[in-house]
């Protein structure tokens, strides 16, 4: 059994910063890969950022240079640092992980990020 708990997010003015966390617990040795997705009202879910089992990171063009994905292996936690936020970044953000020893995807519960003045 694997549990994911997301934290962070909230309301911020344009140009501000927020950080999302995704902490994994339970029957887990370590996180193999992680991805952050977002979905705005009326829009399709979008892959925002991720890191693979090799450690390679990738970002959507819309967030490159502004968002940074990272991980703390000791805490089995991943992060999404979001800087220079824009109103179009407003969405519900969810993390998805894969762990070693399992082919399943595990999803967080989602966190609202609202960028508005």
BAZAMI-369609 format. One line per field, with one value per residue (C-alpha): residue in one letter; x, y, z. Coordinates in steps of 0.5 Angstrom, whole numbers, padded with zeros to 4 digits. Example, Ala and Ser with C-alpha at 12.3 -4.5 7.8 and 13.67 -1.06 7.14 Angstrom:
! BAZAMI-369609
resn: A|S
east: 0025|0027
north: -0009|-0002
up: 0016|0014
! end
This chain:
! BAZAMI-369609
resn: X|X|X|X|X|X|X|X|X|X|X|X|X|X|X|X|X|X|X|X|X|X|X|X|X|X|X|X|X|X|X|X|X|X|X|X|X|X|X|X|X|X|X|X|X|X|X|X|X|X|X|X|X|X|X|X|X|X|X|X|X|X|X|X|X|X|X|X|X|X|X|X|X|X|X|X|X|X|X|X|X|X|X|X|X|X|X|X|X|X|X|X|X|X|X|X|X|X|X|X|X|X|X|X|X|X|X|X|X|X|X|X|X|X|X|X|X
east: 0000|0003|0000|0002|0000|0001|0002|0003|0000|-0006|-0007|-0001|-0001|0002|0010|0010|0012|0009|0012|0008|0011|0009|0011|0010|0010|0008|0011|0016|0023|0024|0021|0023|0020|0015|0011|0007|0000|-0004|-0012|-0015|-0023|-0025|-0018|-0015|-0010|-0003|0004|0008|0014|0018|0024|0025|0029|0035|0034|0033|0028|0023|0019|0013|0015|0010|0014|0021|0025|0020|0019|0024|0022|0027|0027|0029|0031|0031|0024|0021|0019|0018|0018|0015|0018|0014|0017|0014|0007|0002|-0005|-0005|-0002|-0008|-0010|-0011|-0004|-0003|0003|0004|0010|0012|0016|0021|0018|0011|0008|0003|0002|0000|-0003|-0004|-0010|-0009|-0007|-0011|-0006|-0009|-0005|-0009|-0009
north: 0000|0007|0013|0020|0027|0033|0040|0047|0051|0056|0063|0068|0074|0074|0074|0070|0063|0057|0050|0044|0037|0030|0025|0018|0013|0006|0000|0004|0003|0009|0013|0011|0017|0023|0027|0033|0034|0040|0041|0048|0048|0046|0044|0037|0035|0037|0034|0040|0037|0030|0026|0019|0013|0016|0022|0026|0032|0035|0041|0043|0049|0053|0053|0052|0057|0058|0051|0046|0039|0036|0030|0028|0021|0021|0023|0020|0027|0030|0038|0043|0050|0055|0062|0068|0065|0067|0067|0062|0057|0057|0049|0043|0040|0033|0029|0022|0017|0010|0006|0001|-0006|-0004|-0003|0002|0009|0013|0019|0025|0028|0035|0042|0048|0053|0060|0066|0072|0079
up: 0000|-0002|0000|-0003|0001|-0003|0000|-0002|-0007|-0005|-0008|-0010|-0014|-0021|-0021|-0014|-0012|-0009|-0008|-0008|-0005|-0006|0000|-0001|0005|0006|0002|-0002|-0002|-0007|-0012|-0019|-0023|-0021|-0026|-0024|-0028|-0028|-0030|-0031|-0031|-0038|-0041|-0041|-0036|-0038|-0036|-0033|-0031|-0029|-0028|-0030|-0027|-0030|-0026|-0033|-0032|-0037|-0037|-0041|-0046|-0042|-0035|-0038|-0034|-0029|-0025|-0022|-0020|-0015|-0010|-0003|-0004|0004|0005|-0001|-0003|-0009|-0010|-0016|-0015|-0019|-0020|-0024|-0024|-0029|-0029|-0034|-0029|-0025|-0024|-0020|-0020|-0018|-0017|-0020|-0018|-0020|-0015|-0016|-0015|-0018|-0025|-0022|-0022|-0016|-0016|-0011|-0009|-0012|-0010|-0012|-0015|-0016|-0019|-0019|-0017
! end
